[in-house]
Amino acid sequence: MTNVSHPAPQVSQNEAVDIAMRHFGIAGTAAPLDSERDRNFKLTAPDHSLWILKIVNASEPLVESEFQTALFDHLERNSPDLAVPRLRKTVQGASLAHAKGPGGGDHAVRLVSWLPGRPLAESQTTPALLESLGSALGRLDRALQGFIHPGALRSFDWDIRQAGAARQRLHHIDDEQDRALLERFLDHFDAVVAARLPALRAQVIHNDANDWNVLVDPERPERVAGLIDFGDALHSVLIAEVAVACAYAILDAEDPIGAAARLAAGFHAEYPLRKEELDLLFDLIAMRLVTSVTLSAARRDRTADNPYLSISEAPAWRLLRRLDRMNRRFATAILRHACGFEAAPGARAVTGWIAANRLQLAPILDRHPATLAKALVPYGDPHNPMTVTSAAQQPEKATAWWDAYCAEHGIALGIGPWGEARTVYTSDIFQSRFVEGARRANHLGLDLFMPAGTRLYTPLAATVRSVEIEEDPLGYGCLVALEHRPQGCPPFVTLWGHMAHEAGRRLKAGDCLEAGALVGEMGAPVENGGWAPHLHFQISTDTSLAARDILGVGEERYHAVWKELFPDAADLAGIPPETFRQNGRSRPEIVAARKASLLPNLSISYSEPIKFVRGEGVWLIDDRGRAYLDCFNNVCHLGHAHPDVVEAIAGQAAKLNTNTRYLHDAIVTYAERLTATLPAGLSVASFACSGSEANSLMLRMARSHTGRSEAIVLDWAYHGTTQELIDLSPYKYKRKGGKGRPAHVFEATIPDSYHAPAEWPVDEHAKRFAESVAEQIADMARQGRAPGLFLAESIPSVAGQVFLPEGYLAEVYALVRAAGGICAADEVQVGFGRVGSHWWAFETQGVTPDIVTMGKPIGNGHPMAAVVTTSEIAASFNNGMEYFNTFGGNPVSCAAGLAVLDVIERDGLRRNALEIGNYLMARFKALQDRYDVIGDVRGQGLFLGIELVEDRKSKAPATALARRINDRVRARGVLIGTEGPHDNVLKMRPPMIFSRANADHLVGVVDETLAAVLAERA
Ligand SMILES: Cc1ncc(COP(=O)(O)O)c(C=O)c1O
């Protein structure tokens, strides 16, 4: 231990010169140097080489001097490149000499080389220089790893492990507040830090990289040129090396923790630190300062005239006061992050877990926020009236501005993004405690702006951590903190700020909340800290922080640290990323570009078209982050972007894609799997790329098999886009631009039971409607023709979701076959289990067609199609003309098709379609009881229609109403369609994964919309 009662040895310059000559054979001049304990001289040899002659304090045990020389020897042998002093041996070849002091004491003496460079104390400290210092220390300590000597096992005040001993010196501190400050650090050290030190890595360290012991290269001022004075070296915890260096290097820094982080990062790059070491660094820096100021105070009492002892005292106190105001968890987060560790343990796992599970979270609003029309609140714009009035603490004005904006733009939910730089934080509470003169201005929560009273629910099960009222102006008002411990995720906290005080009365710490349980309501300005009503929703991955300590607004500089400690809560709140970032062209730009470079009759849905940028399950997400419940696009059979299909397509595309002239497993496997879903006899498959192409191929087959081109179709049918299919599609040829019915095509009445003549008994509908087919056959016969083909969708769709009367196809097929024709089922819309009870909708009619065509859902969005027929028809088609289709049946398409079949079977999606379809039917029928305009509700599985009528008796189509409902349902974030000759049938074909919650959402929106539109009509 340093013994201040043994002053530095009183050796004169002349004696020093004599010692140098006698022991080291160097004649030269000596100049005295400052030293606390020893007597040091700068020696200039005749050859101009420079040395330091050190006459060691007599109180220093010899073993310590021997430790020093052994240390130099070790470095000399193992790391000759390190910029540290080199030991000069005595003339006898020893590392250490001995000299008698004037008091008769025996002094160890050694001579080391003088290192060039300017002390750090006299240099400009830059971040690069700090990093360089860290790396110099890292290199040194790496070189010292494994070195040990009995003299290294010293016990003295400057060993950071003994920093707690400073408590015994507190009485030397006169000022009560200063004493209390030191006590706070000492208390934390004793309670938390000391017990952890023994488990940390320990080794020999320099232990005194103060700014006089660090030399800077004057030529390259960002580089440390050397480290000197190993007088305090000892065996201690490795992290002390960094802590000691920081305690000096960050004094009076604008951003002390940032400076420490640079130094630590420099060290870490050379000699990786461990998390548990960094976790104590903040306190160890503080404890070095506590040791320093208490020792100075103690010594000042005894050696008032020794300026060396108090040289860094004032800046040390300044730094201690700053550190005292900082949150040690935040400081530690900054230090950890600088070294590449997560800011808080588990932080990255929390964000990863939330991202992976975001679709399973309970919505935090009554209606899922993703589905609401959203806009960013303009707090990012300092000149916006809402920002100006908020900053001026005039919440009523801010609210009025926002309400008017929402009304004008149809916005239901305002969003204040995470990380946004804002000028609204005007009060003193937003002063930075880390960066001198800086303010905290970057928002670390996610704000949801809705009217006061909007109810808020927890997305996950939670325990209430705290509920409190924060009274500060522009504070949180009522503040709730919940702790979540989802399985497979580290615990984390959510903060709910600006709530109504009601939550404070209802909730108490320790209460358990189920996922989806009410947390509270958005508060009015009088209760919420004086803001336009909103929720400040924030995550803290550090669960040890009290609610008030969670930083709601942070320094720009530590953006990346806050991002881990307080990650963006958008995923947890269910706000899609598109809300914050728009890519590509705007909607009007795309409309204009389409006009300029695409066919003008390429139609667009809705008078205000939607730009979708992403699909996910049952949702389509638009360019503004609004998720629409997709109940219309039946191509995404398993839901948009189904991972199995995506993976199958990507995997096969990455391996091989070619045509069917080469052998490949996928096409035959797929043909076997597909035909296995069909009734016996339908055993030969061929593949195409679109429903139209499949129907065209079917047509060729029918013609070659029967030798006839005459076909019977149902009125208002649609079968495809090629000319020969337009000719078979009354929906096209009878309407605008159509040329009317071609002579070879014969139309049978739509077998629409809802519009059947009232006098027909229901059980005769099949027969009665089939008579229309018989009439067509008779008509043909009169013309000397006969049917080659009967083609019908198994559930006519564009005709208005028409469900064929029971037994209808059996009647018709019998008639057609008797006349020598064949029967084809167009399952392009309705196939692949959509009806739930069966794979194919024709099966519900108890018939087996001769040819089945498939498309749309077959590849869940991948463009493919299929035709399946009998071996007889396939044989007739094999008339010598080769069938080749460049893309049809390629390996990628077959991989997609196989994945679709796999998922339908694996996930029981047919059963789901049946159950949810029945549920929807029941709920729509219940709506029919309440709304007279619902003339008919019909559906099978997830293929549904609601026919709107002006009055139930006349069944007059409510066409305008249906359009309005369709538009308003879209405005409420749900996609359906209208269909039928009068466009008065609401059409729904949601994905097969549609859940009961999705069904409730759909019915809820249809119900609300009907009520709203009918109220307007009234
Ligand atoms: C019943 C029916 N058949 C055939 C087609 C044509 O399919 P595609 O558009 O893939 O060519 C459609 C398309 O809407 C359809 O609804």
The ligand as a MOL file (V3000), in Angstrom:
LIG
                    3D

  0  0  0     0  0            999 V3000
M  V30 BEGIN CTAB
M  V30 COUNTS 16 16 0 0 0
M  V30 BEGIN ATOM
M  V30 1 C -65.1270 -19.3080 -64.3660 0
M  V30 2 C -63.9160 -18.8210 -65.0520 0
M  V30 3 N -63.3550 -19.5270 -66.0200 0
M  V30 4 C -62.2530 -19.1100 -66.6670 0
M  V30 5 C -61.6420 -17.9410 -66.3540 0
M  V30 6 C -60.4330 -17.4970 -67.0990 0
M  V30 7 O -59.3060 -17.6280 -66.2870 0
M  V30 8 P -58.0230 -16.7490 -66.5700 0
M  V30 9 O -58.3630 -15.3310 -66.2380 0
M  V30 10 O -57.0020 -17.3500 -65.6490 0
M  V30 11 O -57.6360 -16.9050 -67.9860 0
M  V30 12 C -62.1910 -17.1610 -65.3310 0
M  V30 13 C -61.5620 -15.8690 -64.9490 0
M  V30 14 O -62.1040 -15.0350 -64.2790 0
M  V30 15 C -63.3460 -17.6180 -64.6610 0
M  V30 16 O -63.9050 -16.9080 -63.6680 0
M  V30 END ATOM
M  V30 BEGIN BOND
M  V30 1 1 1 2
M  V30 2 1 2 3
M  V30 3 2 2 15
M  V30 4 2 3 4
M  V30 5 1 4 5
M  V30 6 1 5 6
M  V30 7 2 5 12
M  V30 8 1 6 7
M  V30 9 1 7 8
M  V30 10 2 8 9
M  V30 11 1 8 10
M  V30 12 1 8 11
M  V30 13 1 12 13
M  V30 14 1 12 15
M  V30 15 2 13 14
M  V30 16 1 15 16
M  V30 END BOND
M  V30 END CTAB
M  END
